[in-house]
Amino acid sequence: MTDQSTPAPGGTAELAGRTVARIGFGVMQLERVPVGRDASLAILRQAVAAGVNHLDTAQFYGECNQLIRDALSPYDASLVLASKVGAIRVPDARPIPLVPAQRPEELRAQVDGNLAALGTERLGLVNLRRLDARPGIIAEGDQRVNLDDQLAELTALRAAGKIGGIGLSNVSAAQLRQARPAGIACVQNSYSVLDRAAEPVLELCRQYGIGWVPFFPLGSAGFPGLPQVTGHPTVTAAAASLGVTPAQVGLAWQLAHYEKTLLIPGTANPAHLAENIAAGEVKLPGDALDTLDRLAAPAAASATAPATASAGDQR
């Protein structure tokens, strides 16, 4: 259970009407980098004990929902379980074990599947993963579904009390504008100090006070077009001057870039988890922020082609 006396890592912000620590935990790596059931349960408990109360999960992440349930149920009232819908897991699918599941009835079934696996009657938030663009799989044929139809289904689930809020994942600025009347709690897009392709979406989030939950906040080894932040010389130089790690610099930049940014770094390594949480205490001086703000890799064509290798520890 969450220790109410533990400071919230990175401070707090609102997510779907709930107050959460700005540094949360993405559970996907517990499936991608299997460390054994006991170690997975331990790292989930470590995160919550450190003040994390926002867990990002999905039924299509394999056994992650069951791990959360085994580690943390019965859930503390402050814990926000945020899941994702839009795909289902098919182990034999290539290059990644997912296939699209975008139709409204499929979204409802996925919400019900998440609720059952997590052992809860309500999800704090459900992120709709659109499959119009990479990284990841692309929807084709009857899986190319109108966004309004999807939002109507999620809005009905929210009205029924099964979900607390609606988020979007991997969307364009135009899609966010289209969806905004439905009441959007947050947007999850790929974004880092070196990859600003989603900046127009972030600007809309700033304009309307919508939460921003960047995935791949430090880049990705699994998607070569998403540059890895921790190896960039400017980032490593800033880390050395401050006596922190490059990962902490990359995460601290995210927190400083927008006050409604919520991070969900994922790791299967307890030391990396502690490092990520400590990033909430890193204050970048103005000159370092200015230098980092000037870093931005152009959107590369290779960013649209997923690698077959595991993404590894994506903090």
N, C-alpha and C positions, 0 to 999 in steps of 0.2 A: 504494500500500500504506500501511497505517497506520503512522505514526511512533510507536514505543513510548515515545519520550521526551516526546511531547506530552501535557500534562495532559488528562484526560478532561473535556470541557465539562460543568460542573454537578456534577462528582463522578461516582460510579458507583453502580449498583444491579444486582440480578440480574434477568435475563429468560430464562426457560426454561432455567435452569441455566448461563447464560453471564453474564459480567460485561460490562456495557455502560455507556457514558457516558450520563448522565441527559438530555443534550440530543442527540437524534438528528436525522434528516432525513427528511421526508416528500417523496417524489418526485413526487406528483401534479401539482404546479404546473408541472413541466417539460412536461406535456402540455397543461394548461389555459392556460398563458401561454407559448406557443411562442417560444423565443428563438433557435432555430437549433441544429443538432446540435452544432457546436463549442462553443458557449456552454453547452449542457446538459452535455456531457462535462466541461467545465472546472469547472462548479459542483459536480458530484459529486466530482471530485478535490479541489476546495477543501475540501469538507466533511470528507472522510476525512483529508486532510492536517492539518486542524485538530483531529483527535482523535475525530471522529464515527465510531462503529462499529456503529450501529443504523440501518439504512435501512428505511423503511416503503414498500412498493410493492404492486402488484397487476397481474395480467395484464390486467384490464379498464381499466387506466390508459393504454391505447394503446401507445405505443412506449417507455414508461418502463423496462420490464425489459430491452429491447435496449440502451437507453442505459446502464443500469447495467453490463451485460455488457461493452459496448464500452469503458466508462471504467475499469472496475476489475478485470476478469478478467485473469489468474487471481487469485482473491480471497485477501486476507490471512486467516489463520486466526482472527483476532479479530473479523472482520466478521460481524455477524448480519443476515441478510436475512430480513425479516419480510414476508410477503405476506398477502393477504386474498382470501377466496373467498365466493361467494354470489350473484354476478351475472356476466353476460357482456356484452361490449361489442357493441352494435348501432348503428352510426353514425347510422342514420335514426330511431332511437327518440326520442321526445319526452316530457317536456321535457328530459331528459338522455339521453345515448346508452347506456343500460344497460337490460337486462331481467333479471328474477330468474332465478337458476339455483341453487335451494336443495336439490334432490333429492340424496341421497347419491352416486349415480353421477355427478352433475354436479360435485359437490365434488371427487371423486377426479380427474375429467378436468381440472378447473381446477388442482389441485395439479400434475398432470403437465405441464400447459401452462406453469405458472410455472417448473418445473424446467428444461424444455426451453429456454424463452426466456432464462432467466438463465444457462444453461450450468452447472448445478450438480446434484449428486446428492441434496442435502439442503437443505431450507429450515430456518432456525433457528427459525421460528415461523410458524404459519398462524392468522390471525384469521378466525373465522366471522362474517360480517356477516349478522345476522338482519334480516329485512325486515318486521317486525311494526309498526313505527312510523316516522314521519318523524323527522329529515330524510332525503330521498331517496325511492326507489321503494318500493312496498308489494307484498308477495307476495299473490297471489290464486290461487284454484282449486287445481290440483295442486302449486303452488309453496308452499302452506302446509304445511310439513313439520314433523313432530314433532322437537323439539330432541334427544331421546335418540337418534333414528335418525341424525341428523347427527353427533352426538358419537361414536357407534359407528364410523362411517366414518373420522372423523378419528383416533380412537384406534387403529384398525387401521393407518392410514398412519403414525402415530407408532411403533407397534410394528415396522413394516416398515423404519423408519429413513429414511423420506422427509421427515418433519418432526420438528423437535426439541421443539416445544411447541405447545399449543393455546391460542388466545386467543378472546375473544368481543368482538363489536362491536355497539353499539346494542341493548343488552339491559336488561331490568328486573332489579330485585333478586330477584324470584321466579325468573327464568330463571337468574341466577347461582347461586342456591341449588340449583336443579335440576341444574345442570351441574357443580358443584364436585367431586363424586365422580370425575369424569373426569380431574381434575387440570388446573386452569385456570391458565395462566401470567400472564395479564393481561386487562384489560378496556379496550376503547376505546369511550368514549361522549363525546358532545358536552358540554363543560364549560368554564366560564370564571369569572372573578371576578364577572361580571355574570349568569351563567346557571348556577344551581345545581340545576337540575331533577334531575340525576343524583346528587345528594348521597346518597340512600339506597344506591345501588350502590357509591359510594365508601366509605361506612361499612362495608359488607360486605368490601370489599377490605382496608380497614384491619384488620378483625377477623381475617381469615384470611391476611394478609400477601401478598395478590395484587397484582401490578403494576397501575398505573393509567396509561393512555396517553390523555390527553384529546385529542380532535380538536376543531377550531375553538377552540383555547385563547385566541384573541383575538376570538372572534365571527366573523361571516361577512357579507360584502356580498351573497353569493349567496342567503342564506336570511334574509330580513328579520327574522324572529322571533328571531334570535340576535344580540343587541346587540353592537356593535363596541366592544371594550374601549378601544382607543387614543384614542377621542374623548371618553371620559367625563371630566368636569372633575376628579373626585377622582383619577383615574389620572394625568391630565396634571399636576395640582398635585404629586403625589408624585414624578413624574419630574423636574419642574423643581427641586424641593427637593434631589434626590439627584444632579442633573446627568447623568441618563440619559434614555433615550427611553421613551415610554409603552409601546411594545411590550416593552421590557425589564422594565418594572415588572410587566406582565401575566404574563410568563413566569416572572419571579422569584417572584411570588406562588404560581404553580402549584408550583414546586419546594419552596417553604417549607411548603405546605399538607399534604404527605404525603411521607415520605421515600422511598417506592417509586414516586413519580411519574416517568414517563419521557416527555419531550416529543419530538414529531416535527414541529416547525414546518417548513413547506414554503415555498419561495420560488424564483423564477427570477432573483432579483437578487443578485449577489455581495455588495453592500454590506449588504443585509438579512440575508444568511446570516451575515456576520461579526458583525452586530449581535445576531442571535439567539444565536450561540455565546457572545458576550460576556455575555449575560444570566446565564449560569451563575456569573459573578463578582459579580453584584449582590446585596448583602445588605440586605434591607429591615429598617429598625429596627422595634422593637416597636410603637411608636405608629402607624407607617404600616401595619403588618400588621393591627392592630386596626381601623383605619379601613377598609381594603380588605375585611376579613372581614365588615364590616357591609353591604357592597354586594351586592345580589342582586336581579336582575330577576325578577319573577314569571314562571312559565311562560306564554308567550303562545300563543294559538291560531294566530297567524301563523307560529309556529315549525314548524308541521306542513305548511306549503305551500312547496315548493321554488320558487325563482325561476328564470326561464329564462335569466337572465344568468349569465355566468361568475363563479365565486367569486373570481377574481382572485388576488392575492398573499395567501394565508392563512397568516401566520406563526404 
